[in-house]
Amino acid sequence: MTQAKEGDTVKVHYKGILSNGDVFDDSHGRAPLEFTLGEGQIIPGFDNAVKGLTPGDTCTEKIPCDEAYGEIRDDLVASVERSNLPDEIDPEVGQRLQMQQQNGQRLNVVITEVDEESITVDANHPLSGEDLTFEIELIDIVS
């Protein structure tokens, strides 16, 4: 059988597990994830785990945070004066917002602190700083 290699488009089912054992994502019960190996469409550790598998193969891969969503970066945490928020936003911890950077690029953030004068927002990926385990099954090599 053909092994998955860089440049192949593959379909996989997976279960993502945090280091404490909690499942954070599971593709079973929906369409398999389809992506092209080596194109940076998914986290590097997951991409590497699929290379060399043949359809029907399964593996369990422990992926350190630097091969997943990276370390938590302090430069992605910022304080924003409440006066800079649109009037219709009533900020609450855990609320997700989309902010526009000075270069026009949009950035997804979550509010982590709220006080009378300002809010603190965090643009780190929710899984930053986490070592992850994936149970992966290669369903098909499409091309």
N, CA, C and O atoms as a GROMACS GRO file, in nm:
protein
  572
    1MET      N    1   0.083  -0.120   0.000
    1MET     CA    2   0.000   0.000   0.000
    1MET      C    3   0.087   0.125   0.000
    1MET      O    4   0.203   0.123   0.042
    2THR      N    5   0.029   0.230  -0.047
    2THR     CA    6   0.100   0.357  -0.056
    2THR      C    7   0.106   0.426   0.079
    2THR      O    8   0.007   0.433   0.151
    3GLN      N    9   0.224   0.477   0.112
    3GLN     CA   10   0.242   0.553   0.236
    3GLN      C   11   0.219   0.701   0.208
    3GLN      O   12   0.253   0.751   0.101
    4ALA      N   13   0.161   0.771   0.306
    4ALA     CA   14   0.138   0.914   0.294
    4ALA      C   15   0.272   0.987   0.295
    4ALA      O   16   0.359   0.959   0.379
    5LYS      N   17   0.289   1.079   0.201
    5LYS     CA   18   0.413   1.155   0.192
    5LYS      C   19   0.382   1.301   0.166
    5LYS      O   20   0.270   1.338   0.132
    6GLU      N   21   0.484   1.384   0.183
    6GLU     CA   22   0.468   1.528   0.161
    6GLU      C   23   0.410   1.553   0.022
    6GLU      O   24   0.454   1.494  -0.077
    7GLY      N   25   0.310   1.642   0.017
    7GLY     CA   26   0.242   1.674  -0.108
    7GLY      C   27   0.114   1.596  -0.129
    7GLY      O   28   0.031   1.635  -0.212
    8ASP      N   29   0.096   1.486  -0.054
    8ASP     CA   30  -0.028   1.408  -0.065
    8ASP      C   31  -0.142   1.479   0.008
    8ASP      O   32  -0.122   1.538   0.115
    9THR      N   33  -0.260   1.472  -0.050
    9THR     CA   34  -0.381   1.516   0.020
    9THR      C   35  -0.438   1.392   0.088
    9THR      O   36  -0.460   1.289   0.024
   10VAL      N   37  -0.462   1.404   0.218
   10VAL     CA   38  -0.505   1.290   0.298
   10VAL      C   39  -0.634   1.322   0.372
   10VAL      O   40  -0.670   1.438   0.392
   11LYS      N   41  -0.702   1.216   0.414
   11LYS     CA   42  -0.820   1.228   0.501
   11LYS      C   43  -0.790   1.147   0.628
   11LYS      O   44  -0.747   1.032   0.621
   12VAL      N   45  -0.812   1.210   0.743
   12VAL     CA   46  -0.786   1.144   0.870
   12VAL      C   47  -0.902   1.167   0.967
   12VAL      O   48  -0.974   1.266   0.959
   13HIS      N   49  -0.918   1.073   1.058
   13HIS     CA   50  -0.999   1.094   1.177
   13HIS      C   51  -0.901   1.106   1.293
   13HIS      O   52  -0.793   1.046   1.291
   14TYR      N   53  -0.939   1.183   1.392
   14TYR     CA   54  -0.848   1.206   1.505
   14TYR      C   55  -0.928   1.236   1.631
   14TYR      O   56  -1.045   1.274   1.627
   15LYS      N   57  -0.859   1.218   1.742
   15LYS     CA   58  -0.908   1.263   1.873
   15LYS      C   59  -0.792   1.339   1.935
   15LYS      O   60  -0.681   1.287   1.945
   16GLY      N   61  -0.818   1.465   1.978
   16GLY     CA   62  -0.717   1.548   2.043
   16GLY      C   63  -0.736   1.547   2.193
   16GLY      O   64  -0.847   1.570   2.242
   17ILE      N   65  -0.628   1.521   2.266
   17ILE     CA   66  -0.636   1.503   2.411
   17ILE      C   67  -0.534   1.593   2.480
   17ILE      O   68  -0.417   1.597   2.440
   18LEU      N   69  -0.577   1.665   2.582
   18LEU     CA   70  -0.487   1.749   2.661
   18LEU      C   71  -0.405   1.662   2.756
   18LEU      O   72  -0.437   1.545   2.777
   19SER      N   73  -0.300   1.719   2.814
   19SER     CA   74  -0.214   1.642   2.904
   19SER      C   75  -0.287   1.595   3.029
   19SER      O   76  -0.244   1.499   3.093
   20ASN      N   77  -0.400   1.661   3.066
   20ASN     CA   78  -0.478   1.616   3.182
   20ASN      C   79  -0.579   1.508   3.146
   20ASN      O   80  -0.655   1.462   3.232
   21GLY      N   81  -0.581   1.466   3.018
   21GLY     CA   82  -0.672   1.360   2.975
   21GLY      C   83  -0.801   1.409   2.913
   21GLY      O   84  -0.876   1.329   2.857
   22ASP      N   85  -0.830   1.539   2.921
   22ASP     CA   86  -0.953   1.592   2.862
   22ASP      C   87  -0.944   1.591   2.710
   22ASP      O   88  -0.842   1.628   2.653
   23VAL      N   89  -1.053   1.549   2.645
   23VAL     CA   90  -1.062   1.552   2.499
   23VAL      C   91  -1.106   1.693   2.458
   23VAL      O   92  -1.209   1.741   2.504
   24PHE      N   93  -1.026   1.758   2.370
   24PHE     CA   94  -1.062   1.893   2.326
   24PHE      C   95  -1.121   1.895   2.186
   24PHE      O   96  -1.181   1.994   2.146
   25ASP      N   97  -1.104   1.786   2.111
   25ASP     CA   98  -1.163   1.778   1.977
   25ASP      C   99  -1.164   1.633   1.933
   25ASP      O  100  -1.078   1.554   1.971
   26ASP      N  101  -1.265   1.598   1.852
   26ASP     CA  102  -1.280   1.461   1.804
   26ASP      C  103  -1.353   1.468   1.670
   26ASP      O  104  -1.465   1.518   1.664
   27SER      N  105  -1.291   1.417   1.565
   27SER     CA  106  -1.352   1.426   1.432
   27SER      C  107  -1.451   1.312   1.406
   27SER      O  108  -1.525   1.318   1.308
   28HIS      N  109  -1.453   1.211   1.489
   28HIS     CA  110  -1.546   1.100   1.468
   28HIS      C  111  -1.689   1.153   1.477
   28HIS      O  112  -1.720   1.236   1.563
   29GLY      N  113  -1.774   1.105   1.389
   29GLY     CA  114  -1.911   1.153   1.386
   29GLY      C  115  -1.931   1.270   1.289
   29GLY      O  116  -2.042   1.321   1.274
   30ARG      N  117  -1.823   1.310   1.223
   30ARG     CA  118  -1.833   1.411   1.118
   30ARG      C  119  -1.736   1.371   1.006
   30ARG      O  120  -1.666   1.270   1.017
   31ALA      N  121  -1.731   1.450   0.901
   31ALA     CA  122  -1.642   1.417   0.789
   31ALA      C  123  -1.497   1.418   0.836
   31ALA      O  124  -1.459   1.498   0.921
   32PRO      N  125  -1.416   1.329   0.780
   32PRO     CA  126  -1.273   1.330   0.816
   32PRO      C  127  -1.209   1.463   0.779
   32PRO      O  128  -1.255   1.534   0.689
   33LEU      N  129  -1.101   1.495   0.850
   33LEU     CA  130  -1.021   1.613   0.820
   33LEU      C  131  -0.942   1.585   0.694
   33LEU      O  132  -0.875   1.482   0.684
   34GLU      N  133  -0.949   1.677   0.597
   34GLU     CA  134  -0.873   1.663   0.473
   34GLU      C  135  -0.772   1.776   0.465
   34GLU      O  136  -0.808   1.893   0.484
   35PHE      N  137  -0.647   1.743   0.436
   35PHE     CA  138  -0.542   1.844   0.423
   35PHE      C  139  -0.429   1.788   0.339
   35PHE      O  140  -0.421   1.668   0.314
   36THR      N  141  -0.341   1.876   0.296
   36THR     CA  142  -0.225   1.836   0.215
   36THR      C  143  -0.100   1.839   0.302
   36THR      O  144  -0.068   1.941   0.363
   37LEU      N  145  -0.031   1.727   0.309
   37LEU     CA  146   0.089   1.714   0.391
   37LEU      C  147   0.197   1.812   0.344
   37LEU      O  148   0.224   1.824   0.224
   38GLY      N  149   0.259   1.880   0.440
   38GLY     CA  150   0.371   1.967   0.411
   38GLY      C  151   0.334   2.108   0.367
   38GLY      O  152   0.423   2.186   0.334
   39GLU      N  153   0.206   2.142   0.366
   39GLU     CA  154   0.165   2.276   0.320
   39GLU      C  155   0.132   2.371   0.435
   39GLU      O  156   0.086   2.482   0.411
   40GLY      N  157   0.155   2.329   0.559
   40GLY     CA  158   0.133   2.418   0.672
   40GLY      C  159  -0.014   2.442   0.704
   40GLY      O  160  -0.047   2.541   0.768
   41GLN      N  161  -0.101   2.353   0.660
   41GLN     CA  162  -0.244   2.369   0.685
   41GLN      C  163  -0.283   2.327   0.826
   41GLN      O  164  -0.388   2.368   0.876
   42ILE      N  165  -0.200   2.247   0.890
   42ILE     CA  166  -0.226   2.200   1.026
   42ILE      C  167  -0.097   2.215   1.108
   42ILE      O  168   0.008   2.250   1.053
   43ILE      N  169  -0.105   2.187   1.237
   43ILE     CA  170   0.014   2.202   1.322
   43ILE      C  171   0.122   2.104   1.277
   43ILE      O  172   0.091   1.993   1.233
   44PRO      N  173   0.249   2.144   1.289
   44PRO     CA  174   0.360   2.062   1.238
   44PRO      C  175   0.366   1.920   1.295
   44PRO      O  176   0.390   1.825   1.221
   45GLY      N  177   0.344   1.905   1.424
   45GLY     CA  178   0.353   1.772   1.485
   45GLY      C  179   0.250   1.675   1.432
   45GLY      O  180   0.278   1.556   1.417
   46PHE      N  181   0.130   1.725   1.403
   46PHE     CA  182   0.023   1.641   1.347
   46PHE      C  183   0.060   1.602   1.204
   46PHE      O  184   0.048   1.486   1.165
   47ASP      N  185   0.103   1.700   1.126
   47ASP     CA  186   0.146   1.677   0.988
   47ASP      C  187   0.252   1.567   0.984
   47ASP      O  188   0.241   1.474   0.904
   48ASN      N  189   0.354   1.579   1.068
   48ASN     CA  190   0.463   1.482   1.071
   48ASN      C  191   0.416   1.343   1.113
   48ASN      O  192   0.468   1.243   1.064
   49ALA      N  193   0.317   1.336   1.202
   49ALA     CA  194   0.268   1.207   1.251
   49ALA      C  195   0.199   1.128   1.140
   49ALA      O  196   0.201   1.004   1.142
   50VAL      N  197   0.139   1.197   1.044
   50VAL     CA  198   0.065   1.128   0.937
   50VAL      C  199   0.159   1.076   0.829
   50VAL      O  200   0.128   0.976   0.763
   51LYS      N  201   0.272   1.141   0.810
   51LYS     CA  202   0.367   1.098   0.707
   51LYS      C  203   0.413   0.954   0.736
   51LYS      O  204   0.450   0.921   0.849
   52GLY      N  205   0.410   0.871   0.634
   52GLY     CA  206   0.451   0.732   0.647
   52GLY      C  207   0.338   0.636   0.679
   52GLY      O  208   0.356   0.514   0.671
   53LEU      N  209   0.220   0.689   0.716
   53LEU     CA  210   0.107   0.601   0.743
   53LEU      C  211   0.046   0.552   0.612
   53LEU      O  212   0.056   0.621   0.509
   54THR      N  213  -0.015   0.435   0.614
   54THR     CA  214  -0.092   0.386   0.500
   54THR      C  215  -0.239   0.385   0.541
   54THR      O  216  -0.269   0.377   0.660
   55PRO      N  217  -0.332   0.394   0.444
   55PRO     CA  218  -0.474   0.394   0.479
   55PRO      C  219  -0.509   0.277   0.571
   55PRO      O  220  -0.472   0.162   0.545
   56GLY      N  221  -0.580   0.309   0.678
   56GLY     CA  222  -0.617   0.210   0.779
   56GLY      C  223  -0.525   0.210   0.900
   56GLY      O  224  -0.562   0.160   1.006
   57ASP      N  225  -0.405   0.267   0.886
   57ASP     CA  226  -0.311   0.276   0.998
   57ASP      C  227  -0.363   0.372   1.103
   57ASP      O  228  -0.431   0.470   1.072
   58THR      N  229  -0.328   0.343   1.229
   58THR     CA  230  -0.357   0.434   1.339
   58THR      C  231  -0.228   0.458   1.416
   58THR      O  232  -0.136   0.377   1.414
   59CYS      N  233  -0.223   0.572   1.484
   59CYS     CA  234  -0.109   0.601   1.570
   59CYS      C  235  -0.155   0.695   1.681
   59CYS      O  236  -0.256   0.764   1.668
   60THR      N  237  -0.079   0.696   1.788
   60THR     CA  238  -0.098   0.792   1.895
   60THR      C  239   0.029   0.874   1.903
   60THR      O  240   0.137   0.819   1.923
   61GLU      N  241   0.015   1.004   1.887
   61GLU     CA  242   0.131   1.092   1.880
   61GLU      C  243   0.123   1.198   1.989
   61GLU      O  244   0.025   1.272   1.999
   62LYS      N  245   0.228   1.205   2.071
   62LYS     CA  246   0.240   1.312   2.170
   62LYS      C  247   0.314   1.427   2.105
   62LYS      O  248   0.426   1.411   2.057
   63ILE      N  249   0.251   1.544   2.103
   63ILE     CA  250   0.306   1.659   2.032
   63ILE      C  251   0.335   1.769   2.134
   63ILE      O  252   0.242   1.822   2.196
   64PRO      N  253   0.463   1.805   2.151
   64PRO     CA  254   0.496   1.914   2.244
   64PRO      C  255   0.443   2.047   2.191
   64PRO      O  256   0.423   2.063   2.070
   65CYS      N  257   0.422   2.142   2.281
   65CYS     CA  258   0.358   2.268   2.243
   65CYS      C  259   0.433   2.340   2.132
   65CYS      O  260   0.371   2.411   2.052
   66ASP      N  261   0.566   2.325   2.125
   66ASP     CA  262   0.641   2.395   2.020
   66ASP      C  263   0.617   2.336   1.881
   66ASP      O  264   0.654   2.398   1.782
   67GLU      N  265   0.558   2.216   1.872
   67GLU     CA  266   0.520   2.157   1.745
   67GLU      C  267   0.368   2.161   1.727
   67GLU      O  268   0.314   2.104   1.632
   68ALA      N  269   0.300   2.230   1.820
   68ALA     CA  270   0.154   2.244   1.814
   68ALA      C  271   0.121   2.392   1.793
   68ALA      O  272   0.140   2.446   1.684
   69TYR      N  273   0.072   2.458   1.898
   69TYR     CA  274   0.032   2.598   1.887
   69TYR      C  275   0.131   2.694   1.951
   69TYR      O  276   0.102   2.813   1.966
   70GLY      N  277   0.247   2.642   1.990
   70GLY     CA  278   0.352   2.727   2.044
   70GLY      C  279   0.335   2.760   2.190
   70GLY      O  280   0.233   2.729   2.252
   71GLU      N  281   0.437   2.826   2.244
   71GLU     CA  282   0.434   2.873   2.382
   71GLU      C  283   0.340   2.993   2.393
   71GLU      O  284   0.309   3.058   2.293
   72ILE      N  285   0.294   3.021   2.512
   72ILE     CA  286   0.216   3.143   2.536
   72ILE      C  287   0.308   3.262   2.519
   72ILE      O  288   0.415   3.268   2.580
   73ARG      N  289   0.266   3.358   2.438
   73ARG     CA  290   0.347   3.476   2.410
   73ARG      C  291   0.289   3.597   2.481
   73ARG      O  292   0.173   3.633   2.460
   74ASP      N  293   0.370   3.660   2.565
   74ASP     CA  294   0.326   3.779   2.638
   74ASP      C  295   0.295   3.896   2.545
   74ASP      O  296   0.212   3.980   2.578
   75ASP      N  297   0.362   3.901   2.430
   75ASP     CA  298   0.337   4.011   2.337
   75ASP      C  299   0.201   4.002   2.268
   75ASP      O  300   0.162   4.094   2.197
   76LEU      N  301   0.128   3.893   2.290
   76LEU     CA  302  -0.006   3.879   2.235
   76LEU      C  303  -0.114   3.908   2.339
   76LEU      O  304  -0.232   3.883   2.316
   77VAL      N  305  -0.072   3.962   2.453
   77VAL     CA  306  -0.164   4.004   2.558
   77VAL      C  307  -0.154   4.156   2.568
   77VAL      O  308  -0.044   4.210   2.575
   78ALA      N  309  -0.269   4.224   2.568
   78ALA     CA  310  -0.267   4.371   2.570
   78ALA      C  311  -0.380   4.426   2.654
   78ALA      O  312  -0.485   4.363   2.671
   79SER      N  313  -0.358   4.544   2.704
   79SER     CA  314  -0.460   4.619   2.776
   79SER      C  315  -0.521   4.720   2.680
   79SER      O  316  -0.450   4.789   2.608
   80VAL      N  317  -0.653   4.728   2.681
   80VAL     CA  318  -0.726   4.820   2.594
   80VAL      C  319  -0.815   4.908   2.680
   80VAL      O  320  -0.892   4.857   2.762
   81GLU      N  321  -0.806   5.038   2.661
   81GLU     CA  322  -0.894   5.130   2.735
   81GLU      C  323  -1.038   5.104   2.694
   81GLU      O  324  -1.068   5.089   2.575
   82ARG      N  325  -1.126   5.100   2.791
   82ARG     CA  326  -1.268   5.076   2.762
   82ARG      C  327  -1.325   5.181   2.668
   82ARG      O  328  -1.417   5.153   2.592
   83SER      N  329  -1.270   5.303   2.674
   83SER     CA  330  -1.319   5.411   2.586
   83SER      C  331  -1.292   5.380   2.439
   83SER      O  332  -1.353   5.442   2.352
   84ASN      N  333  -1.201   5.285   2.410
   84ASN     CA  334  -1.172   5.247   2.271
   84ASN      C  335  -1.265   5.136   2.219
   84ASN      O  336  -1.257   5.099   2.102
   85LEU      N  337  -1.351   5.085   2.305
   85LEU     CA  338  -1.445   4.980   2.265
   85LEU      C  339  -1.571   5.042   2.206
   85LEU      O  340  -1.612   5.149   2.248
   86PRO      N  341  -1.632   4.974   2.109
   86PRO     CA  342  -1.762   5.021   2.059
   86PRO      C  343  -1.864   5.021   2.173
   86PRO      O  344  -1.859   4.937   2.262
   87ASP      N  345  -1.957   5.116   2.169
   87ASP     CA  346  -2.058   5.131   2.274
   87ASP      C  347  -2.141   5.005   2.296
   87ASP      O  348  -2.183   4.978   2.409
   88GLU      N  349  -2.165   4.928   2.190
   88GLU     CA  350  -2.253   4.811   2.202
   88GLU      C  351  -2.186   4.691   2.271
   88GLU      O  352  -2.251   4.591   2.297
   89ILE      N  353  -2.056   4.701   2.299
   89ILE     CA  354  -1.986   4.589   2.365
   89ILE      C  355  -1.985   4.611   2.516
   89ILE      O  356  -1.938   4.713   2.566
   90ASP      N  357  -2.040   4.512   2.586
   90ASP     CA  358  -2.036   4.509   2.732
   90ASP      C  359  -1.938   4.397   2.769
   90ASP      O  360  -1.977   4.281   2.778
   91PRO      N  361  -1.812   4.432   2.789
   91PRO     CA  362  -1.708   4.328   2.802
   91PRO      C  363  -1.725   4.240   2.924
   91PRO      O  364  -1.758   4.286   3.034
   92GLU      N  365  -1.699   4.110   2.902
   92GLU     CA  366  -1.703   4.010   3.008
   92GLU      C  367  -1.585   3.915   2.988
   92GLU      O  368  -1.545   3.887   2.875
   93VAL      N  369  -1.529   3.867   3.098
   93VAL     CA  370  -1.420   3.769   3.092
   93VAL      C  371  -1.470   3.648   3.014
   93VAL      O  372  -1.579   3.598   3.039
   94GLY      N  373  -1.387   3.601   2.921
   94GLY     CA  374  -1.421   3.485   2.838
   94GLY      C  375  -1.484   3.521   2.705
   94GLY      O  376  -1.492   3.438   2.615
   95GLN      N  377  -1.527   3.645   2.692
   95GLN     CA  378  -1.590   3.690   2.568
   95GLN      C  379  -1.486   3.695   2.456
   95GLN      O  380  -1.372   3.738   2.477
   96ARG      N  381  -1.526   3.650   2.339
   96ARG     CA  382  -1.438   3.652   2.223
   96ARG      C  383  -1.472   3.772   2.136
   96ARG      O  384  -1.589   3.802   2.111
   97LEU      N  385  -1.368   3.840   2.090
   97LEU     CA  386  -1.385   3.957   2.004
   97LEU      C  387  -1.291   3.945   1.886
   97LEU      O  388  -1.195   3.868   1.887
   98GLN      N  389  -1.321   4.023   1.785
   98GLN     CA  390  -1.230   4.036   1.672
   98GLN      C  391  -1.186   4.182   1.670
   98GLN      O  392  -1.269   4.272   1.667
   99MET      N  393  -1.055   4.204   1.672
   99MET     CA  394  -1.001   4.339   1.672
   99MET      C  395  -0.926   4.362   1.541
   99MET      O  396  -0.876   4.268   1.479
  100GLN      N  397  -0.921   4.488   1.500
  100GLN     CA  398  -0.846   4.521   1.380
  100GLN      C  399  -0.716   4.587   1.420
  100GLN      O  400  -0.714   4.684   1.497
  101GLN      N  401  -0.605   4.533   1.368
  101GLN     CA  402  -0.474   4.588   1.398
  101GLN      C  403  -0.451   4.713   1.311
  101GLN      O  404  -0.527   4.740   1.218
  102GLN      N  405  -0.346   4.787   1.343
  102GLN     CA  406  -0.315   4.908   1.268
  102GLN      C  407  -0.290   4.879   1.120
  102GLN      O  408  -0.314   4.965   1.036
  103ASN      N  409  -0.240   4.760   1.089
  103ASN     CA  410  -0.214   4.724   0.948
  103ASN      C  411  -0.339   4.675   0.877
  103ASN      O  412  -0.332   4.635   0.761
  104GLY      N  413  -0.455   4.676   0.946
  104GLY     CA  414  -0.582   4.634   0.887
  104GLY      C  415  -0.614   4.488   0.906
  104GLY      O  416  -0.726   4.445   0.879
  105GLN      N  417  -0.518   4.410   0.952
  105GLN     CA  418  -0.540   4.267   0.973
  105GLN      C  419  -0.629   4.245   1.095
  105GLN      O  420  -0.616   4.314   1.196
  106ARG      N  421  -0.721   4.148   1.084
  106ARG     CA  422  -0.810   4.115   1.195
  106ARG      C  423  -0.744   4.012   1.286
  106ARG      O  424  -0.670   3.924   1.239
  107LEU      N  425  -0.771   4.024   1.415
  107LEU     CA  426  -0.710   3.939   1.516
  107LEU      C  427  -0.818   3.891   1.612
  107LEU      O  428  -0.892   3.972   1.668
  108ASN      N  429  -0.827   3.759   1.631
  108ASN     CA  430  -0.922   3.703   1.727
  108ASN      C  431  -0.860   3.710   1.866
  108ASN      O  432  -0.746   3.670   1.886
  109VAL      N  433  -0.936   3.760   1.962
  109VAL     CA  434  -0.889   3.774   2.100
  109VAL      C  435  -0.996   3.725   2.196
  109VAL      O  436  -1.114   3.714   2.160
  110VAL      N  437  -0.955   3.697   2.318
  110VAL     CA  438  -1.048   3.664   2.425
  110VAL      C  439  -1.020   3.760   2.540
  110VAL      O  440  -0.904   3.792   2.569
  111ILE      N  441  -1.126   3.807   2.604
  111ILE     CA  442  -1.110   3.898   2.718
  111ILE      C  443  -1.074   3.816   2.840
  111ILE      O  444  -1.143   3.721   2.875
  112THR      N  445  -0.962   3.853   2.906
  112THR     CA  446  -0.916   3.779   3.023
  112THR      C  447  -0.933   3.856   3.153
  112THR      O  448  -0.936   3.795   3.260
  113GLU      N  449  -0.945   3.990   3.145
  113GLU     CA  450  -0.967   4.072   3.265
  113GLU      C  451  -1.050   4.193   3.226
  113GLU      O  452  -1.039   4.245   3.115
  114VAL      N  453  -1.134   4.238   3.319
  114VAL     CA  454  -1.216   4.356   3.298
  114VAL      C  455  -1.212   4.440   3.426
  114VAL      O  456  -1.232   4.387   3.535
  115ASP      N  457  -1.186   4.570   3.411
  115ASP     CA  458  -1.202   4.661   3.525
  115ASP      C  459  -1.271   4.788   3.475
  115ASP      O  460  -1.313   4.793   3.360
  116GLU      N  461  -1.282   4.887   3.560
  116GLU     CA  462  -1.358   5.009   3.525
  116GLU      C  463  -1.296   5.086   3.409
  116GLU      O  464  -1.369   5.147   3.330
  117GLU      N  465  -1.164   5.084   3.398
  117GLU     CA  466  -1.095   5.168   3.299
  117GLU      C  467  -1.053   5.093   3.173
  117GLU      O  468  -1.045   5.152   3.065
  118SER      N  469  -1.025   4.962   3.186
  118SER     CA  470  -0.968   4.890   3.073
  118SER      C  471  -1.009   4.743   3.073
  118SER      O  472  -1.069   4.693   3.168
  119ILE      N  473  -0.975   4.676   2.964
  119ILE     CA  474  -0.990   4.531   2.956
  119ILE      C  475  -0.855   4.474   2.911
  119ILE      O  476  -0.775   4.544   2.849
  120THR      N  477  -0.831   4.349   2.944
  120THR     CA  478  -0.712   4.280   2.896
  120THR      C  479  -0.758   4.175   2.796
  120THR      O  480  -0.849   4.098   2.824
  121VAL      N  481  -0.693   4.174   2.679
  121VAL     CA  482  -0.727   4.078   2.575
  121VAL      C  483  -0.605   3.990   2.546
  121VAL      O  484  -0.490   4.033   2.560
  122ASP      N  485  -0.633   3.868   2.506
  122ASP     CA  486  -0.528   3.770   2.478
  122ASP      C  487  -0.551   3.713   2.338
  122ASP      O  488  -0.657   3.656   2.311
  123ALA      N  489  -0.452   3.729   2.250
  123ALA     CA  490  -0.461   3.678   2.113
  123ALA      C  491  -0.391   3.544   2.095
  123ALA      O  492  -0.383   3.494   1.983
  124ASN      N  493  -0.339   3.486   2.203
  124ASN     CA  494  -0.279   3.353   2.192
  124ASN      C  495  -0.386   3.252   2.154
  124ASN      O  496  -0.502   3.267   2.192
  125HIS      N  497  -0.348   3.150   2.079
  125HIS     CA  498  -0.441   3.041   2.049
  125HIS      C  499  -0.482   2.977   2.181
  125HIS      O  500  -0.399   2.966   2.271
  126PRO      N  501  -0.607   2.935   2.195
  126PRO     CA  502  -0.650   2.874   2.322
  126PRO      C  503  -0.567   2.753   2.366
  126PRO      O  504  -0.562   2.722   2.485
  127LEU      N  505  -0.501   2.686   2.273
  127LEU     CA  506  -0.419   2.570   2.307
  127LEU      C  507  -0.269   2.603   2.314
  127LEU      O  508  -0.187   2.512   2.325
  128SER      N  509  -0.234   2.730   2.309
  128SER     CA  510  -0.093   2.768   2.325
  128SER      C  511  -0.043   2.722   2.461
  128SER      O  512  -0.116   2.728   2.560
  129GLY      N  513   0.081   2.676   2.464
  129GLY     CA  514   0.142   2.632   2.589
  129GLY      C  515   0.104   2.491   2.628
  129GLY      O  516   0.150   2.441   2.731
  130GLU      N  517   0.021   2.425   2.549
  130GLU     CA  518  -0.027   2.290   2.582
  130GLU      C  519   0.048   2.184   2.502
  130GLU      O  520   0.066   2.198   2.380
  131ASP      N  521   0.093   2.079   2.569
  131ASP     CA  522   0.138   1.959   2.501
  131ASP      C  523   0.013   1.878   2.469
  131ASP      O  524  -0.074   1.863   2.554
  132LEU      N  525   0.004   1.827   2.348
  132LEU     CA  526  -0.117   1.760   2.302
  132LEU      C  527  -0.088   1.616   2.263
  132LEU      O  528   0.024   1.583   2.222
  133THR      N  529  -0.189   1.531   2.275
  133THR     CA  530  -0.181   1.394   2.224
  133THR      C  531  -0.293   1.378   2.123
  133THR      O  532  -0.407   1.418   2.147
  134PHE      N  533  -0.259   1.318   2.009
  134PHE     CA  534  -0.359   1.290   1.906
  134PHE      C  535  -0.361   1.142   1.877
  134PHE      O  536  -0.257   1.079   1.857
  135GLU      N  537  -0.482   1.086   1.875
  135GLU     CA  538  -0.504   0.951   1.824
  135GLU      C  539  -0.548   0.972   1.680
  135GLU      O  540  -0.651   1.034   1.656
  136ILE      N  541  -0.471   0.922   1.586
  136ILE     CA  542  -0.492   0.952   1.444
  136ILE      C  543  -0.516   0.822   1.366
  136ILE      O  544  -0.449   0.722   1.388
  137GLU      N  545  -0.612   0.826   1.274
  137GLU     CA  546  -0.635   0.716   1.182
  137GLU      C  547  -0.633   0.772   1.040
  137GLU      O  548  -0.712   0.861   1.009
  138LEU      N  549  -0.546   0.721   0.955
  138LEU     CA  550  -0.542   0.764   0.815
  138LEU      C  551  -0.654   0.689   0.742
  138LEU      O  552  -0.651   0.567   0.731
  139ILE      N  553  -0.750   0.763   0.693
  139ILE     CA  554  -0.864   0.705   0.622
  139ILE      C  555  -0.832   0.682   0.475
  139ILE      O  556  -0.861   0.576   0.420
  140ASP      N  557  -0.771   0.785   0.411
  140ASP     CA  558  -0.748   0.776   0.267
  140ASP      C  559  -0.637   0.872   0.225
  140ASP      O  560  -0.615   0.976   0.287
  141ILE      N  561  -0.570   0.835   0.118
  141ILE     CA  562  -0.479   0.926   0.049
  141ILE      C  563  -0.552   0.962  -0.079
  141ILE      O  564  -0.570   0.878  -0.168
  142VAL      N  565  -0.594   1.089  -0.090
  142VAL     CA  566  -0.678   1.132  -0.200
  142VAL      C  567  -0.595   1.152  -0.327
  142VAL      O  568  -0.637   1.115  -0.436
  143SER      N  569  -0.477   1.212  -0.311
  143SER     CA  570  -0.391   1.235  -0.428
  143SER      C  571  -0.246   1.241  -0.387
  143SER      O  572  -0.159   1.260  -0.471
   0.00000   0.00000   0.00000
